[in-house]
């Protein structure tokens, strides 16, 4: 028997062998793309954003509490205006807030219905109202007294500002001087004048500025004595009367031998009040007791 020939496989010219397919695939050996790595710092930065995005803010509004607070404010305003009205303030009109806070229109009447606490609060406030009214009356009286005193003080300040101080420096005709006494030191046979007491009356239209005295004692006409006026009398305002004392610098020595007739109980003393320019402001001539008794 002749061996049967095995049928030969038909070769498909378009069929590629597995080896050729592996060689032809260009994407097989390409490296895989690396995924971007996130650092630890970037993770920390991203976490707060994620947390902040996850937070939710909720606001709760309670209308009845808002209405209650407004009602209390209106109540205090009503008490204040009532106090002003009873204190006698004219032209004060009490505003009408009842139409804004009625039980029908307010949220408390429509939603919650909790109107009993608000109706009970005026009863407690009515008891405190008389005390507030009395306080308002006292405040109004104090303000009226303060307002009455302020204009008077303001007028005095304005008068002083409107009338600047003027000085008389040349001609003096309305100033008077009086010698009220002398301070003496008696040594047994002679004495010394140590000071004088005097009074100045200024009737001029301005302030005078005395500077010094010139003193002449009877029997010593050639020996004039100069000494300064007292500190308090260096400036005498218009229509002012001022009494002061002045010390005789070095003293003025005298004796009965030089005095005419030797009578020390009646010695004529002349005192001249002068300014810085030695212009005589006023003078006085008076008999003084210079004896040692």
Buried (B, 14 or more C-beta within 10 A) or exposed (E): EEEEEEEEEEEEEEEEEEEEEEEEEEEEEEEEEEEEEEEEEEEEEEEEEEEEEEEEEEEEEEEBEEBBEBBEEBBEEBBBBBBBBBBEEEEEEEEEBEEEBEEEEBBBBEEBEEBEEBEEEEEEBEEEBEEBBEEBBEEBEEEEEEEEEEEEEEEEEEEEEEEEEEEBEEEBEBBBBBBEEBBBEEEEEBBBBBBBBBBBBBEBEEBBBBBBBBBBBBBBEEEEBEBBBBEEBBBBEBEEEBBBBBEBEEBBBBBBEBBEEEEBEBBBBBBBBBBEEEEEBBBBEBEBBBBBE
